[in-house]
Amino acid sequence: MEKPSLWWNYMSGAARYLQDTVAATSDYRVLLIEEPPYKEDFFHLLKERLLQRDSSQQIEQMQADEWARDLDVGEALMNDYAHQVEYHPMDGTRPEYMAKNNLLSGRVLIVRETNRRTEWIDCAIEYAKFSSQQNGLLILTYSAARPLATARKGMKLLQWGEYVAHYDMQLFASYCIAEKPGLTLGIRNYITQLASRMADTDPELCSMLAVEETVDDAFGLLRKLADRYGTARNLVENPQKVTSIIWEAQIHLVFPIIEEMRRRFIERYRSALQGVLPQRDNFEKLLQSPEDMELRHMWYFYFKANGFLSSDDERCFHMLYEARNQLAHLDTLDREMIGEIVSLQV
């Protein structure tokens, strides 16, 4: 399945954004919605759903800053869609007149990127204020900053960021990385965490980051993508944020494995560990059973003096001990160590 289709049909936040947009067209005559990712697919689906409900609707799409740029928006709308009427300024503003007389009835006008020509917003506010449900529909989009803090009378405001959760991004990333052969489950999970966290709410960027290169050189890949994706550009300009994301992803991935291995060491060395207990650590915590012992306790109270049953145990323990210390001190692990640790998962 193509990624845009997967995104809009199966990711819950994205599907709800589309559903709420369609539903709002029944109750409002003006919608102000944020431009979503995979935008052309979104608008194709939106038109399709609107025509399914009423096939007689005439749907048109235009760029706010390109359409009738030399004319007042209200004047241009009347010239195009109501040129036959006799309008006088005493009748009110043009948007008010069009709304009161249902001059856009049967039409859906999708006006893209209205933040590039805010005159559209002013026109839509007037139009919404005086429109009845029989009137035509204006769907205005914006990107970057929201042009209105709150919706006005007769308007519905939808904001993309309020719909998409990290779960959506994580699930989408897992689908994207599933297409890549030759990766272990652990590395797939790690890439899923990195891609979903770095992409924020942009699935297009997420799909570009759901690759092995993100593990090898996340900064380099982000620099390649910075011209096309604003989120990537922001991360390139804030390398500390990238490091923090990598660290968080490693914590999420590695700590459960370290805990699993800690328990395995407890089972393998239970009687020997029990033999050196009880103890109090340097924080005066009482250790009475092997389950009370962290890796540092096992090392200082037993392994440092008594050693391990095998060289594999010794190498594994020191790797886990070092990884935990690095992450606890906000340092990140290299690709080799990540690969070795995830290979320990059963």
C-alpha positions in Angstrom: 0.0 0.0 0.0 1.3 3.5 -0.8 2.4 5.5 2.2 -0.1 8.4 1.8 -3.0 5.9 1.5 -1.7 4.0 4.6 -1.4 7.3 6.5 -4.9 8.7 5.8 -6.8 5.5 6.1 -5.1 3.6 8.9 -3.4 6.1 11.3 -6.1 7.1 13.8 -5.1 10.8 14.2 -4.9 11.4 10.5 -8.1 9.5 9.8 -9.9 11.6 12.4 -8.6 14.8 11.0 -10.1 13.9 7.6 -13.3 12.8 9.2 -13.7 15.9 11.3 -13.0 18.1 8.3 -15.7 16.3 6.3 -18.2 16.4 9.2 -17.6 20.2 9.7 -18.8 20.9 6.2 -22.3 20.0 7.3 -22.4 22.4 10.1 -20.3 25.4 9.0 -20.0 27.5 5.9 -16.4 28.4 6.5 -13.6 26.0 7.6 -10.1 27.2 8.5 -7.8 24.1 8.5 -4.1 23.6 8.8 -2.4 22.2 5.7 -1.5 18.6 6.6 1.3 16.5 5.3 0.6 14.3 2.3 -1.6 17.3 1.5 -2.5 16.5 -2.1 -3.7 13.1 -1.1 -5.7 14.7 1.7 -7.5 17.1 -0.6 -8.2 14.4 -3.2 -9.8 12.3 -0.4 -11.7 15.4 0.9 -13.1 16.2 -2.6 -14.1 12.5 -3.0 -16.0 12.4 0.3 -17.8 15.7 -0.4 -18.9 14.5 -3.8 -20.1 11.2 -2.3 -22.5 13.2 -0.2 -23.6 15.5 -2.9 -22.4 14.8 -6.5 -23.9 18.1 -7.7 -21.4 20.3 -5.8 -19.0 22.3 -7.9 -15.6 22.0 -6.2 -12.8 24.4 -7.1 -9.3 24.8 -5.7 -7.1 27.9 -5.8 -3.9 29.3 -4.2 -4.8 32.3 -2.1 -1.9 34.5 -3.3 -2.2 33.6 -7.0 -5.9 33.9 -7.7 -7.1 37.4 -8.7 -4.2 39.0 -7.0 -4.9 42.5 -8.4 -8.5 42.6 -7.1 -10.2 42.8 -3.7 -11.1 39.2 -2.7 -14.8 40.1 -2.3 -14.9 41.9 -5.7 -13.1 39.0 -7.4 -15.5 36.4 -6.0 -18.5 38.4 -7.2 -17.0 38.9 -10.6 -16.4 35.2 -11.0 -19.5 33.7 -9.3 -22.2 36.4 -9.2 -21.4 38.8 -12.1 -25.0 39.1 -13.0 -26.2 40.7 -9.8 -26.6 44.4 -9.1 -24.5 45.2 -6.0 -24.4 48.5 -4.2 -22.1 49.4 -1.3 -25.3 50.3 0.7 -26.1 46.5 0.6 -23.2 45.9 3.0 -19.8 44.4 2.3 -19.4 42.1 -0.7 -18.9 39.0 1.5 -22.0 39.9 3.6 -24.0 40.4 0.4 -22.9 37.1 -1.1 -23.7 35.3 2.1 -27.2 36.9 2.6 -28.1 36.1 -1.0 -26.6 32.6 -1.2 -24.6 33.6 -4.2 -22.1 30.8 -3.7 -24.8 28.1 -3.3 -23.8 24.7 -4.7 -20.1 25.6 -4.7 -17.1 24.5 -2.6 -14.1 26.8 -2.8 -10.9 25.4 -1.4 -8.5 28.3 -0.9 -4.9 27.1 -0.1 -2.3 28.9 2.0 -4.4 31.9 3.1 -1.6 33.0 5.5 0.1 34.3 2.3 -2.9 36.6 1.6 -4.7 37.3 4.9 -7.4 39.3 3.1 -9.0 36.0 2.5 -9.4 35.5 6.3 -11.2 38.9 6.7 -13.5 38.0 3.8 -14.3 34.6 5.3 -15.1 36.1 8.7 -17.7 38.3 7.1 -19.1 35.6 4.9 -19.4 33.1 7.8 -21.2 35.6 10.0 -24.1 36.1 7.5 -24.2 32.6 5.8 -27.1 30.2 6.1 -26.7 26.4 5.7 -27.9 26.7 2.1 -24.9 28.8 1.1 -21.7 27.7 -0.5 -18.7 26.4 1.4 -15.3 28.1 1.9 -12.5 25.8 3.0 -9.5 28.0 3.8 -6.1 26.4 4.6 -3.1 27.8 6.4 0.5 26.7 7.2 3.0 27.8 9.8 1.3 30.3 12.2 -2.4 30.0 12.8 -4.0 33.2 11.3 -6.8 33.3 14.0 -6.4 32.5 17.7 -10.0 31.3 17.9 -12.8 30.6 15.4 -15.3 33.3 14.7 -19.1 32.9 14.3 -20.0 30.4 11.7 -16.4 29.1 11.3 -14.7 25.9 12.3 -11.0 25.9 13.1 -9.0 22.7 12.8 -5.3 22.4 13.8 -3.2 19.5 12.6 -1.0 19.3 15.7 -4.1 18.6 17.9 -4.8 15.4 16.1 -1.6 13.5 15.6 -0.1 11.7 18.6 3.4 10.1 18.9 1.6 6.7 18.7 0.5 7.6 15.1 4.0 8.5 14.1 5.5 5.5 15.8 3.1 3.1 14.1 3.6 4.7 10.8 7.4 4.5 11.2 7.1 0.8 12.0 5.3 0.2 8.7 7.9 2.2 6.8 10.9 0.4 8.3 9.1 -3.0 7.7 9.8 -2.5 4.0 13.6 -2.5 4.6 15.2 -6.0 4.4 18.2 -7.3 6.4 17.6 -5.5 9.7 17.2 -7.2 13.0 14.0 -6.6 15.1 16.0 -4.6 17.6 17.5 -2.2 15.1 14.0 -1.9 13.4 12.6 -0.9 16.8 15.4 1.6 17.3 14.9 3.2 13.9 11.2 3.4 14.6 11.9 5.4 17.8 14.3 7.7 16.1 12.2 8.4 13.0 9.0 8.9 14.9 10.6 11.3 17.4 12.6 13.3 14.9 9.7 13.7 12.5 7.4 15.3 15.1 4.0 15.2 13.2 5.2 14.9 9.6 4.8 11.4 8.2 6.6 12.4 4.9 9.7 13.2 6.9 9.2 10.1 9.1 9.2 7.9 6.0 12.5 9.4 4.9 14.0 8.9 8.3 12.9 5.3 8.6 16.1 4.0 7.2 19.4 2.5 8.5 21.2 5.7 7.7 19.4 7.4 10.7 21.3 5.0 13.0 24.6 5.5 11.3 24.5 9.3 10.8 21.3 11.0 11.9 22.8 14.5 11.6 24.0 13.9 8.0 20.7 12.6 6.9 18.8 15.5 8.5 21.1 17.9 6.7 20.2 16.3 3.4 16.5 16.6 4.1 16.6 20.2 5.6 15.8 21.9 2.3 12.6 19.9 1.9 11.3 19.6 5.4 11.0 22.4 7.9 11.2 20.0 10.9 14.5 18.6 9.6 15.8 22.1 9.1 14.9 23.1 12.7 16.7 20.0 14.0 19.9 20.8 12.0 19.9 24.2 13.6 19.5 22.7 17.0 21.9 19.7 17.3 21.4 19.4 21.0 17.7 18.5 20.3 18.9 15.8 18.0 21.2 14.4 20.6 18.4 14.5 23.1 16.1 12.6 20.8 18.8 9.9 20.2 19.3 9.6 23.9 15.6 9.3 24.6 15.2 6.6 21.9 18.2 4.7 23.4 16.7 4.9 26.9 13.4 3.6 25.6 15.2 0.7 23.7 18.1 -0.2 25.9 16.9 0.1 29.5 14.3 -2.7 29.2 17.0 -5.0 27.7 19.4 -4.1 30.6 16.7 -4.9 33.1 16.0 -8.2 31.3 19.8 -9.1 31.4 20.1 -8.0 35.1 17.5 -10.6 35.9 19.3 -13.2 33.9 22.5 -12.5 35.8 20.6 -12.8 39.1 19.2 -16.2 38.1 22.6 -17.4 36.8 24.5 -16.3 39.9 21.7 -16.4 42.5 23.4 -18.5 45.1 26.7 -16.7 44.9 25.1 -13.3 45.1 22.9 -14.3 48.0 26.1 -15.4 49.8 27.4 -11.9 50.0 24.2 -10.4 51.3 22.9 -8.5 53.3 24.8 -5.3 52.4 24.2 -1.6 52.5 25.2 0.4 49.5 26.8 3.9 49.6 23.3 5.4 49.8 22.5 3.3 52.8 20.0 1.2 50.9 19.6 -2.3 52.4 20.2 -5.1 50.0 18.7 -8.4 51.3 18.1 -10.5 48.2 19.7 -10.7 44.7 16.6 -9.0 43.3 17.6 -5.8 45.3 20.9 -5.6 43.5 21.5 -3.3 40.5 24.5 -4.0 38.2 26.7 -1.7 40.2 25.9 -3.7 43.4 26.7 -7.0 41.7 30.0 -5.7 40.5 31.2 -4.1 43.8 29.9 -6.8 46.1 30.6 -9.9 44.1 32.0 -9.8 40.5 34.9 -7.4 41.2 36.5 -9.9 43.6 35.1 -13.3 42.3 34.9 -12.9 38.6 32.5 -14.6 36.2 31.7 -18.1 35.1 32.6 -17.4 31.5 34.4 -14.7 29.3 31.0 -14.2 27.5 29.4 -13.3 30.8 32.2 -10.9 31.7 32.1 -9.2 28.3 28.3 -8.9 28.4 28.2 -7.6 31.9 30.8 -4.9 31.3 29.0 -3.8 28.1 25.7 -3.5 29.9 27.3 -1.8 32.9 29.0 0.8 30.6 25.9 1.4 28.6 23.8 2.0 31.7 26.4 4.4 33.0 26.7 6.3 29.8 22.9 6.7 29.4 22.5 7.7 33.1 25.0 10.5 32.5 23.1 11.7 29.4 25.7 10.3 27.0 24.6 8.4 23.8 25.8 5.0 22.7 27.5 4.3 19.4 26.0 2.1 16.7 28.2 -0.9 17.6 27.1 -1.0 21.2 23.4 -0.5 20.3 23.7 -3.5 17.9 25.3 -5.7 20.5 22.7 -4.8 23.2 19.7 -5.4 21.0 21.1 -8.7 19.9 20.7 -9.9 23.5 16.9 -9.8 23.3 15.3 -13.2 23.3 
